[in-house]
Amino acid sequence: AAKFFTGRCLEAVGQRLEARMTYEELIATPQDNPFLNNSRLSYALLLKDAQRTAEALKQIQVLAEQADDPEMKAQALVYSGLWQIELGQAAKAEANLKSALEMSSVARWRDVALLGLMQLGFNAEKYQEVLDLWTANAASFTPETRPQAMALVARAYGAVGKSDESFQTFDQISQLFPGSV
């Protein structure tokens, strides 16, 4: 417990490398370690922040396989899918995101998983899939993910030749979320 909370404190004061090393030590001690999964999650997120996505993906995949907590498992599957998108592993990403969406504990991560699937559809130039996902799930998006989802929708409308809908969606984004990127 002391080592885990030392890692948390190191993160809080901005000493990410030291925190990462602390979590790595905790991961190396799997026997009777109630902080193993939380340490692995924190370690993976720190690796990702350090632009070491492939290493982070390995850690998050282990967590997705080993986590007993359904919410943590769903979170790990969503992160895994998102990071696989970044690494160009579209088929694996889609499988993980869809697996997460099938879990009853995905509620907190549902919009992020849907956004990942929309991004996959857009990347694969399956614009109608993007529009269908939005139509079926628009209410699921939170204020944090809604602008990104709407931007994909607007671009998908443009790609299928529906420029009026595209402009309307971009206009909605600028009106509803003026401070968003």
N, C-alpha and C positions, 0 to 999 in steps of 0.2 A: 504494500500500500504506500509506504513512504517513497519508494522509488517511482511509482506511477505518479504520485502527486508532485514529486520533484520535477518530473517531465512536464506536467501541466504548468507548474510555476515557471520553468524555463521558457516554455512557449509564451506565457503571459508577459514575460519581460523581454521578449524578442530574441532569445537565445535559441534559435531554431535548430542549429546544428547540434548543440548540446542536448536539446530535447530529443532530437531524432536518435542520437546515440543511446540515450536513456531508454527510449521505447524499444530500440533494437535489442538492448540487453534483456529487457523484459520478455520480448518475443522468443529469445533464445532459451528462456526458462519456462517451458510449457507446463511442467508438473506443478500441480496445486497452485495455479496462478489464476486467481479470479479476475485479474486485470488483463489477461491475455488478449481478448478480443478488442477491448477498448484501446490497448496499446497498439495493436496491429492497425486499427482504424486510424489512430493519430499518426502513426508512423507512415502509413500510406498517404495520408493527406499532406504530410510534411514533404514526402518524396515528390508528390505532384507539384507542390508549391515551388520546389527546387528544380522544376522542369525535368524531372526524372520519371516521366509518365510510364514507361515500360516497367520499371521496377515497382512503381506504385501499383500498377495493374496486377502484377504478380501477388502482391500482398493483399489487395482487395479481393482477388479471386479466392485466395485461401480463406479469407474471412467469410466470403459468400458460401463456401462449402462447409465451414466448421461452425459458424455461429448458431447458437441455440435460440437466441432472441430473434423472433420473427421480424421485428422492425429493423434490427441491425442487419439481418440477412437481406431484407428488401433494399435497404440503403446501400449495402455492398453490391448488390446486383445492378442497381441504378448507376452507381459510380463506375462499376466495371463496364457497363454498356456505353456510358458517356466517354470514358477514356479509350475504349476500343474504337469509337467513332474517330477520335483524334488520331489514333494510330492506323486508321484505314482498314480496320477489321469489321466491315459492315455486317456481315452475316452473323458473326459472334455477338456483336453489339445488339442487333435486332433480337436475337434469341434471349439475351440477358434482360433486355428491357421488357420484352413480352412476358418472360418468366416473373419478373418483378410485378408487373401489372396484374398477374393472375393471383398474387398473394393477397390475402385479406388484410395484412398488416402494412400494405403499401400506401395507405391514405396520405401520409405526410410527404411521400415521394412521388405520388401519382402524376402531378403536373410536370415534374422534371423528367420522368420516364416518357410521358407523352411528347414533351418537347424534343427529347432525343429521337423518338420515332419519327417525328415530323422532320427533323433535320436529316435523318437517314433517307426519308422519302425525297426530300428536296435535293440532296446530294446525288441521288440516283435518277434525278429528273422524272420522278413519279409525282408530278405536281397534283394530279387529281387525288392521290392518296393523302397528300398534305391537306388539301381542302376538305376531304372526307373526315380525316381525323379531327380537324378543327370543328367542323359542323357537329360531329357527334360528341365532342368533349369540351366545347368552348367554356362552359361553366366551371370546369375543373381547374382552370388556370388561375393562379394567384396573381396579385399585383406584381410580384417579382418576376414571374415567367410570362405573363400575358403580353408585354410589349415584344418580346422575342418571338413568341408564337405568332402574333399578329404580323410581324415583319415577314416571317416566312410565308404566311398566308398571302400577304400583299404581293410578295415576289412571285408566289405560285400563280396568283391570278394574272399577273403580268406575263408569265411564261406561257399560259394557256390562251393568251389573247384577250383577256377580260380587263382591259386597261381602266375602265370606269370603276370596277370593283377594287382594282389595285389602288387607284388614287384615293378612293373613299376609305379604304383600310389604312393607308398611310396617314390620311387626314385624321382619322380616329385616333391613331397612335399619338400624333402630335397634340391633339386636344386632351386626350385622357392621361397621357404620360409625358408631359412636356419636359421633364427633367431626365428622361431615360436616354440611354446611349442610342 
